[in-house]
Amino acid sequence: MEQAEFLSRQFDLLSQRLTDPAIEWQDIADLRAEHTGEDEHRDTIRKGAKLFYEYLEAGWIKNPQESSTVTPTEATVQMRELQKERYKVQTEKLELNRWLRENARDELIVEHICQAVAQLKPLVIPDPIYTELSDREGVLLFGDEHYGTEFEIRGLSNEVINSYSPEIFENRMWNLLDQTISIVRKEGFSRIHVFSLGDFEDGLLRVKQLMQLRYGVVEGTVRYADFISNWLNELSKYVEVEFQTTNGNHTELRMLGQPKGTFTKENMSLVVEAIITTRLVNNPNFTFTKNPTGYIYADILGYKLLGIHGEVKSMEQAIKDFSQIYRVQLDFLIAGHKHHSRSETVGINQEVINVPSIIGVDDYSLSIHKTSNAGATFLVFEKGKGKSIEYAIKL
């Protein structure tokens, strides 16, 4: 069958199909299969026939028998142009649907957060504490709470090496509060810095972690934010608190299956910051300091301190790199992430410090053979001396 004859017969069938339901798609598919010789691809052929039909129904293509000016070659060119137009429309629809999905997702997260926050009980704000300038300042460091996860790790004799749950997290934090208050009283502080080094939640990094979580991402975030707001409020009854926090890798939203670092500003820690700020806005003993870099930065009695989550290969190299990047001679670089404590002098009054985790030993720690007690760190700085005392708080 010649191409011109085939096109003519196909247009005839398609034209009849417009008004005569007795003409079935199989009739057109049989005709196309006869012409192409590809009988085994009837599904594809049928789709092609439907495409022709759509164009004919819309009046985009004229029957070659009705117009002597349209040749088979010209009809093919028309088809290609029409296909391009159709792909443009499909692309626009895909972009619109993507935009709608993203906005719907954002609105859904906001709605869930608002609903959860509305159920929180109001805080009892403490009376103001009057502080005086001092040559000594205290800094409490903690992080890697990985809130919401539940597990139990046993040793060679079936003893429990570590277990964790939201209740255990809360017990450890109240223990940390008691030990912090004892240090504050012992050292005579009326004002301290509190630095949270990231990874407050556990389940945003790997899909398999969701199996260990008691709460969903939004609920877990709000629950943690409520607890830490109450915890900071309780601490502020005994000492004035200047609070800072930094983002963690576990709380980064890796949407659409993208690798880490793709959505650096999409981090659930921003929700925690907003809730803490809102709930403690009227607390006279609490100050939330936020650095535009997303890191923790403080000048403590003349010593420059930078706090990061800690995803760096070398802390020694990192303190040099950050000093060059921000053109500030850093004296202390503090990080979490590695779940174990370490302090090393790298210069005169210059140190790098790793802080232990609240969670303690977990499956990941065992897999890389890095284990440490659950804990936190309290530093005492003195003017002209830098860090003079380091308390290793075990939980």
N, C-alpha and C positions, 0 to 999 in steps of 0.2 A: 504494500500500500504506500503510495507516494505521500510525502509530508503534507502537501496542500490538500489532498483528498482526506487524509486523516484529520487535519484541523477542521475542515469543512464538516465532516461527519460528527466530530466531537462537539462542535458548536451547535449543530442541529439537535443532538441529544440533550445538550445542556439547555438549549432554548425550550425544548419540549418539557424538560424537567421543571421549568419555571411554572408551567400551567398544568402539567399532567403528572400527578403523583404515581402513575403506573410505571413511569420511567424510574428505575431504581439505580442506585449507585453502582450496583454490580454490573449493570448493562454498560455503564461508562467505563468501569474498570476492565471489563472484558475487551472492550474496544481498544483501550490503551495497551492492554497486555498483548493483544493481537498485533499492534503496531510495533511495540518495543521488543516483544519476544521475551519479556521478563515475567513470566506467569507466576513465579514463586514470590514476587514482591507485590502482591495485590493490595496489601494494606497501604504501602507507600503510594502505589498508583491511585488508590481510592482517595487518599489525602490530596494528591495533586489535582484530581478531578474536582474535588470540593473547592479547592482554591480557585480554579477556573470559574466554577459556578458563582462563587462570591463576587468575583470581578464582573461577571456577566450580569448578575442580579443588580449590582450597583450601577450598571451602565458605563463601566470603565472600558469595556472591550466591545467592539462591534464585530458582528459576524462577517467573515471575509466575503461571503456570498452577497451581502447587502452593500458592500463598499468595495469598489474596484481599486480604491487608493490604498487599501491595507493589504500588504503582502504578508506571507508567513514570516518572513524575516522581520518585518516591522512589528508584527504581532509579538514575536519573541522579545524584541527590544522593549515593547510596551509592558510585557509581563515582568521583565527584569526591573524596569523603573517602578512598576507598581509593587513588586516585592520589596524594593528598597524603602518605598514609602510605608509599607506595612511594618517593616522592621523598625523604622523610626518611631512609629506609633507604639509598637511593643516596647521599645527602649524607654520611651517616655512613661509608659505605664509601669514598667519595672522601677524606674526612679521614683515615681510617685508613691508606689507601694512601699518602697524602702523607706522613704521619708515618713510615710504614715506609720509604718511599723516602729521606727525609732521614736517618733513622738508619742505613740501609744505606749511603748515600753517605759519611756521617761515618766509619762503621766501616771502609769500604773504604779511605778516605784514610789513616786511622790505621794500618791493616794494611800498606799500601804503604810508609808512612814507617818503620814499625818494621822491616820487612824490609830496607829500604835502609840504615837506620842500623846494623843488626846486621852489615852487611858492611863497615863503615868500619874502617880500621886505627887502633889506639890511638895517642895522641899521646905524644911524649916531653916530659915536663914539665921546664922549666928550673929552675935553682937560683934562690933568691930574691935580689932586688936590694934593697939597703938605701937608702932615699931620705931626704933631708933637706928641711925646709921651705925654700922659696926665694921671692925676690921676682920671679921670672920663671917663666912656664909656657908650654908649647907645646900647640897644638891642631891635629890633622890632620883635614881635612875632605874627604870624597869621597862619591860617590853615582852613581846612574843607571848602574849596571853593565849592566843589561838582559841578564843572563846567558842563554845558550842560543841567541840569535839569530845568524844567519849571513847576511852580505851583502857586496857589493863595490860601491862607488860610484866611477864614473869621470867625468873632466872633459872639457872641450871637445876636448882633444887625445888622448883615450882614456887619459890617465894615471889612476892609481888615487888618488883623493882620500882614501878611507878604506875599509878592509875590517875585518870583525869576525867573530869565531868564539869558541867557548869557549877555544881555545888562545891566541888573541890577547888575550882578557881576562886569562888567567893571566899571560902575558908582561908585560902592562901593570901588573898588580898586583905582580909581583915587581920590576919597575922602580920602582914607587912605594915598595916596601919599601926598596930600596937608597937611593933619594934621601931617604927619611924618616930612615933611620939616619945618613946623612951630615949632615943638618940637626941631628939630635939630638946628634951628636958635636961639631959645630961650635958649637952653642949651649950645650952642657954640661948637657943635661937628663938627669935620671935618672927622670923621670915625665912622661907626656904624656896629654892627652885625645885620643881617637879617636872622631869622630862620623861615622856612616853615615847619609846623608840620603835613603835610600829608593830604590825602583824597582830592586831587585837583579835582578829577573827581567822578562821582556819579554812573555810570551804570555798574560796574563789579561785584557787590556783589550779587544782586538778579535779576532774570530774569524779574520780574514785573517792575523793575526800568527802563528797556529799553523803556517802554511805555511812560515815561516822558522825554526822552532824545531827543533833537533836532538833535544831531549829533551821528554818530557811534563812537565806541570806539577809533579807530585810528584817525579819523578826529578830534574828540573832544580833544584828547591828543595833537595833533599837534597845534590845534587852541589855546589851553591853553598855551602850551609851547611858542608859538609865542607871545602871549599877555604878559606873565610874563617876557619874555626876554626884550620886549620893556619897560615894567614897571620898571624892575631893571636898565635898561640902562638909563631911564629918571631920576630915583632916584640918579644914580651915577653922574649926572651933578651937584648935590648939595652937595654930601657927598660921601666919599669913602665907599664902601660896601664890607663886608665879608659875603658871603652867604653860608648857609647850609640848608639841607632838610632831611627829613626822610620819610620812606614809610608809606602809610596808608592801612587800610584793604579794603577800597572800590576800590583801584587801583590794588589789587592783582588779577592776572589771575587765576581763579579757573577752570582750564581746565578739560574736561572729567567728569564734575560733581563732582569733588573731594572737600572735605571740606577745610576750611581755614587752612593755614599752610602747605599744601601739596607742593605748589610751592612757597616757600618764596622768591626765587630770581627772579621769573617771575612776575615782577611788572612794570606797565606802567610808574611809576615815573622814571625808568631808562631811558626811552625815553626822558622825560622832561629834566632830568639832562644832557643828551647828547646834546640836542638841545640848552639849555642855555649855556653850556660850549662852543659849537661850535660858536654860534652867538656872544658871548661876549669875545671871546678869545683875541681880540686886544684892549679891553677896559682897560686902565691903572688904572681905579678907581674901578675895580671889581675883586674880588677873589672868586673862588668857592672852598670851602673846603669840602672834602668827607672823612668821617670816615669809616674805614674798617668794623665796626660793623653794619653799616646801620643806626645808631643813630646820633644825633647831639651831639657833645662834644666840649667844649671850656673852656679855662682857662682865665677868665676875671678878671684882676687885682688880681690874686691869688685865686679867688673863682672858684671852679670846678662846671660846669653846664652841665647837661645831658638833652637832648631833645628827647622825644619819642612821638609816635602818641597817646598812652594813653589807650590801651586795657588792663588795669590792674584793679583788684578789689579794691585795696587800694593804693593810692599814698604814704601814710606814710610807708607802708610795702615795696613798690617798691623801694623807695630811699635807704632803708637798704639793700634790696636784690641786687640791682645793685652795691652798694658800695662793697658788699662782692664778687660778681661775678668778678668784674674788679679790685678789690683790690685798689680802689681809694675812699677816703673820699669825697663823693659828698656833695656839699653845697646847690645846687638847682636842683630839678627835675621839668621839664616843659613838659606839655602835652596838646594835643587838644582832639579830639575824642568825648568828652561829650557835646560839643557845649555850654558850659556856663563857666563863669569866676569864679575862686575861688583861694584864696591865704591863706595858713596856715603855721604858723611857727611851725616847729617840732624839733627845737634845736637852739643853739646859732648860729646866722647868717646862719641858715639852713631852707629852705622853700620848699614847694611843691606848684606848680602854675598850674592851669588849665586855658587855653586860650579860649576865646569865638570863635565862628565860623563866617566866612564870609557869609555863607548861612542864618544864623539865624534860626527862628522857622520853622520846617517842620513837615510833618505827623508823622515821627518817634518820634520827640521830644514830640509831643502832646500825642502819644500813651504811653510814659513812664512818662508823666507828668513832663518833664524837659524842661523849656523854658527860653530863654535868648535873649537879643538884639544881632543883628549882630554887630560884632566888632573885635577889635584887642587889643594888649597890647604893651606898650612901657616901658621898664625898664631902670632906670639910676643906674649904679653901681659906687661906690666910693671906692678908695683904703682904706682899714682898716675898712670900714663900711659895705661893701656888698651892697645889694639893698637899695638905699636911697629914690628913688622916683618911683612910679608906675602910669603910665598914662593909664586910661581906655578909649580907643578910641571907640566911638559909630559911627556906620555907618548906 
